[in-house]
Amino acid sequence: MSGRPVEQTTVHTRLLKCPLEIEHSRAWWQNSRTADDASEAAGIDAVHRAFEERWFGARSLPRVEVLVANFRVRFDAIPDALTVLSRWRNTSVSTRALICHWHLQFADPLYRDFTGGFLVDRRHDGIATLRRDTVTNWITQQTAERWTMATRSKFASRLLACATESGLLKGNRDPRSLQLPNVPDDALSYVIHLLREFEFEGTLLDNPYLRSVGLTGWELESRLRNLPSIQFQRQGDVLDVRWQFKSLADWGAAMTGSNTASASAEVA
């Protein structure tokens, strides 16, 4: 075992209580890491500090408990990711949405399969639209009717809403249109370095995180060749990836100017 975090593989229902939550996620990045040490020293847990300091606005204490529990699973489970996000204050709206999308994929296998498998297959088959009942049927196939129809229908609504916020779908009524989000270079650099931090099913160039946003094959390779933080080359079937930075934390430190990152030409 490598000791690295592992993507969640057990299906659960947390998405029903906590969808993508882009702006609340941003509040967590900006407050939780800097507050942790002081809170622990004072014997104050993160939930009560977040509630008292209104990190999430005028949310009730029970709602804050739900948000904190989910954000810990999505972001704190990859410590270097939260360190980078806490310092990265100038993210664009599209980059924030993608970061939340990828971290939700990490923490939720059903959302990961939906966005990195089911939607990908529909695009590949030339199917340009999607209806909620189709998603409900897909959930039934994936979960063997472990939930009531009402729960499956709510799950379908949540999956559709999160995929829409992530830029993978367009429209709030049936039929929704499938689309692909714009992936800025900083977002691509983030997820490429993020994938080095945890165990996942697939490879660096073929995985549900990149597939979900349409980055596969020659298009992905073309984008990687233009990223300043890595050197990517292909010669036949041989791939050569050289990393300028040793870790996500070093990449983030260099990008935010927070300290001197250790650079190296590391071969993948």
N, C-alpha and C positions, 0 to 999 in steps of 0.2 A: 504493500500500500504506500502511496506517495505522501499521505498526510494532508493532501490538498482537499478543499471543499469538493463536494460531489453534487451535481444537479439533482434536484428532487425527482424521484421516480415513483413515489406512492401517490395515487390519486387522492385528492382531498377536496374539501368544500370551502376553503378560505376565500376563494374568488367571489363567492356569493355575498360576503360581507365587505370585501375590500377590492374594488376594481383597480384600474391603472393608477389613479390618484396622482397625476403628474405634478401639480403644484404643491400638494401636501408632501409628496416625496422630496421635492426640492427643499421644503422647509426642514425635513428630517436631515438631509445632507448638511444643511447650513448650521444646524443647531446641535445635533446629537453628539458628534464627535468632540466638539469643543466643550460641551457640557458634561461629558461622562465623568471625568476625573473629579471635578468639583462636586458633582451630584453624589458620587460614591463617598467622597470624604465627608459630606454633610449628612449621609444616610438618606438621601432623597432618591427615589427611583425615577427612571426616565419618564414614566407615565405621568406622575404627579408634577414633575418639572415642566413637561410639555403642556400640561393642562393649565398650570398656574401662570406660565409665561406666554400662553396662547400661541404656541408655535403653529397650530392649525386653525387659528381664528377662534370663533365662538363655538367650538365643538364641545359636546358634553363629555364628561369624564369617561363614560362607557365607550363613546365613539373614539376618544383618544386611545383608550386601551386597545381597541381593535387595530387602529392605525399603527401604533407602536409595535404590536405583536407581528403584524405583517411586514413592516419595514425591516424589522430585525431579521426576518427570514430572507427577505429579498436582497437586502443590501449589507447588513452587518455580517451575514454568513461568509462574505468575501471581504475580509478586513481591509486589504489594500484598495478595494473599490471604494469603500466609504471614505477612506483617507483622501483619495483623489477627488471624489465628488464634493467633499467638504471644502476643498480649496478652489474648485473650478466654479467660479461665480458668474462667468460671462457666457454660459451656454445659451445657444439659440433655442427657440421653442421646439423646432424640429428635432434638434439633438436631444433635448430633454425627453421628448416623447419616445425616441428610439431607445435611450438608456433605460427608461422605465419599462419599455416593451421587452428588452433583452433580459432584464433582471426578473421580470415576471415570468418569462419563459424558464429561466433557471429555477425558479421556486415552484412552478406549477406545471406538472407534466401534461395535463389536459390542454392548457393554453398553448404549451409548446407544440403538442401534436396537431392542434387545430391550426395554428399559424405557420408552423414549419413543415407540415405534412399535408393536411386536408386542403388548405387554401392553395398551396403550391401545386398540388395535383390538379385542382380545378383550373388554375391558370394554364398549366401544361396541356390540359385537354381542351382548351379554348372556350371554357365556360366562363362567361364574363359577369354573371350575376349570382346572387345567393339569397335564399329566403330563410326565415327563422325556422320554419318547420323542417327544412333540410338539415339545419344544424342540430335541432332536437333529435332527429332520426340518427344523425351521426353520433351524438352523445350516447344514445341508447345502444348503438353497436359497440362503442368503446367500453361501456360500463356494465353491460349485461343486465340492464334494468335494475341496478342496485338502488336507484332512487325513484321516487314517485314521479309521475308525469309532470306535476307542478314544479318539482325541483329541477327536472331536466329542462323544462321550459324557461325557468329563471336562469339556469346555467347558460342556455343558448343566448338569452338576452345579454348576459354579462360578457360572454365571449365576443358577441357582435359589437358591443359597445367598446370593449377594450381594443379590438382590432381596428375599429373606426378611429379611435383616438390615436392609435399608432400609425395611422395612414395607410392601412392595408385594405380598408373598405371605404366606400363613399355612400353617404345617405343614411337616414335614420328610419326609413320605412322600406318594406319589401317592394320590389326586389332591390337589395343593395348591389352596388357595382364594385367589382374587384379592382384594385389599383395597387401600385407600388409607390412607396414613399421616396422622396428625395433623401439620400443618405450623404450628409456632408462629410468631408474628409476627417474632421475631428471626431465625428461619431464612429466612422469606420475604424480610425486608429484606436479609439477607445475599446471597441468590441474585439478587435484583433488582439490587443494586449490583455483584455479581460479573459479571453478564452485560454490564455496561458495559466490562469490562476486557479482553474477548477477542472475536475474530471467531467467529461461529457461524452455522449455517444456521437461518434463521427470523427472527422478529421478537421484540421485547421481550415481546409478549403471546401469541405463538404459536411455541413452541419445544419441543424434546423434554425440556428440563430441567424446565419447569413442567408440561407435559403428563403427564410420568411420575408426578407426585404428584397428579394430578387437578385442577390449577389451570388452567382455561381459561374463556373466555367471560365470562358475567356474574358467575360465582362469583369468578374472578380479579379482575375489575374491582371487585367489592364489597370484596374483601380489600385491594386497593391503595388504595382511598379511605380506609381506616382506618389506613393506615401513617403514622406521624408524620414519617417522613423524606422523604416525597414528597407532592406534591399532584397528584392524578389526577382528570381530568374527561373526559367524553365528551359531545360535542354532535353527534348524528347520526353521520356517519362520521369526524368530526374528533376526534382524541385529543390531549389536552393534558397532558403530564407535566412537572412542574416539580420539580427535584431540590433538596433542601435542602443537600446536600453535593456537592462537585465530583467526588468519587471514592470508591471503596471504602475507601481508606486514611483519608480524612477522616471518613467515616461510622464506621469502626471506632474512630478516635481519640476521637470524641465519645461513642460508646457505652461505651468502656472507661475514659474519663476520662484517657487517657494524655497528651494535650496538647490544645491549642486547635485545633480543626478549623476550616477556612475554610468558612463557610456561604455559600450563594448560592442564589438562585432561578433555576436554569438550566433553560431550556426544552429538552425533548427534540425 
